[in-house]
Amino acid sequence: MKQLAIISGKGGSGKTTLTAAFASLAKNAVLADCDVDASDMHLILKPEIQEEEDYLGLEVASIDPELCTGCGKCREACRFGAISADITINQYSCEGCAVCTVACPENAVSMKPRISGQVFSSKTRFGPFAHAKLGIGEEASGKLVSAARERAIKLAEQYTKDLIIIDGPPGIGCPVIAAITGTDLVLAVSEPTVSGIHDLKRVIELAKHFRIPVTVCINKFDINEVNSLTIEKFCAEAGVPVLGRLPYDDITTRAMMREETVIEYAARECSLSKENVSFPAKSPCFENSHEHEEPVKGRDFVSEVCKIWEQLEERLS
Amino acid sequence: MKIAIASGKGGTGKTTVAVNLVLSVEGMQLFDCDVEEPNCNLFLGQELEKVEDVSCPVPVIDSDKCTLCGKCATFCRYNALAALPTGIMVFPFLCHGCGGCGLVCPEGAVQEEPRVLGVVEKGKTTAPLEFYRGLLNIGEAMATLVIRTLQEHIDASRPAIIDSPPGVACPVIAAVGNADYCVLVTESTPFGFHDFKLAVEVVKLMKIPFGVVINRDGLGDSRVEDFCRAEKIPILLKIPNDMRIARLYSEGIPFVEEMPGWKEKFAAMFKAIESGSESGVMNA
């Protein structure tokens, strides 16, 4: 079983749009939404939840007011500033270390379990889907990412799938590390902006730090072709393959508004049969699109997505 | 006054709003709290100097004193210590620096040493704005520690803008937690709207007054605006879905510097927030 993670460093660069498109193209995959903070893939995949489980994160300290004398020793010992002057616990600052339970001379502090989120196993029109939802303001999103990935592995075993496609979170911190460790390939989605370039360099370094093969694609490459060349140049220097260049195209928004993947959208717009959906780039629809009354927009975008997917499959096989 | 710029979804324009806002009002402080991917300075181009290292105190076991009782490893909630027959193994990357192992060791065998996981930097130019940022080292997980250390440099007597990381988890809470006001930046697409509602939950939970900037206005539909009107959430500003803005952004140029009239709009937004009259700004 192989695992592919799609990340970007910078948010909003097109991870979920691309991952959903890959869901349309993959033949035998489990999908996993590991952006547990602000997950969006379910808006397109519309999962039918089969199993739901509460996720217990780190525990949270709780003070028994009957026993507390207000001595403040817990507050002195807490390094996370989670105990206020009136000796109450701020659960959003508490990291569950339990130092306060040791510091308290009255045994007034105990650790209580807390539900940090939920993990789901679901069915979608593209196959099994593992996803999770972090409670607002919760700690341990990295651990929840790992829990979602464990679910995905179970689903892959259960349905004999040979690939897990992971939609990763933005950034380079705890949840991103949890999303990429142990995967076989990372695709970093970049955009040709100064921020996009800066963030891409950091995710490439992160993937290399964990010794995971990394590839890149450039989204909206035509909004700044000079910057796109800069990306290609430093990727070449770093030995990172650039698998494709996606043009700026509002097909992504139009597909999202209809809660479809770009592949589904393009296929429906030119009424392709289901068999042809997997590779619309090679389909007559696109070759003859100029004959349509309304030409199919997004052709270059969709064919480039297909090209990227073919290369990913090749690298994973 | 501390104003945090936040959003559930990444890439909605937090940095754009933060940078253009501080360039439109005199005497601001800007804190880039997106320490995983700090981008503000790509638009400010300041020369940076190190203010301090951000470090986490990790245990060092004195093997002469250690009796291998294993109490430290049993206590550690982060599995950063393991008691082996031959000694205590420390995994510094997992350590949160709580100091618990030192507290429970009956032999006083646990010392601590700082492990650097990031840095706080400051722009060398202090006028017209003062700029600080945090930077998390690659491969490190604990963004919150860098954010907390960075925020110690806020001068509460002057207005401060906090550029927050995306999401709804602990780094966001660390960034917006003690703000006096929160500006949520969103776009009116299905993804943008979904994550915007999550961000609204965060600020409501933290009891922080907030308003909305709709970015790429014209993209998608009117769902964000309809929701804001129904929920009586003030819409502070709309930034159009304009290719010029996108290109300036791609080049690292704050668009208020190139497009006339926008400094005034940002300044008006700030004034409305500062004076508490923002609820009437655009909804009226």
Interface residues (C-beta under 8 A of the other chain):
Chain A: G9 K10 G11 G12 S13 T16 V36 D37 A38 D40 L43 L58 E59 A77 R79 F80 G81 Y92 S93 E95 G96 C97 A98 V99 V102 A103 L134 I136 G137 E138 E139 A140 S141 G142 P169 P170 G171 I172 G173 C174 P175 V176 I177 E191 P192 T193 V194 S195 G196 H198 D199 R202 E205 L206 H209 F210 I223 N224 N227 D250 T253 M256 M257 E259
Chain B: G8 K9 G10 G11 T12 T15 E36 E37 N39 L42 F43 F75 R77 Y78 H96 G97 C98 G99 G100 L103 V104 L136 I138 G139 E140 A141 M142 A143 R148 P165 P166 G167 V168 A169 C170 P171 V172 I173 G177 T189 P190 F191 H194 D195 L198 E201 V202 L205 M206 L219 G220 D221 M243 A246 R247 Y249 S250 E251 G252
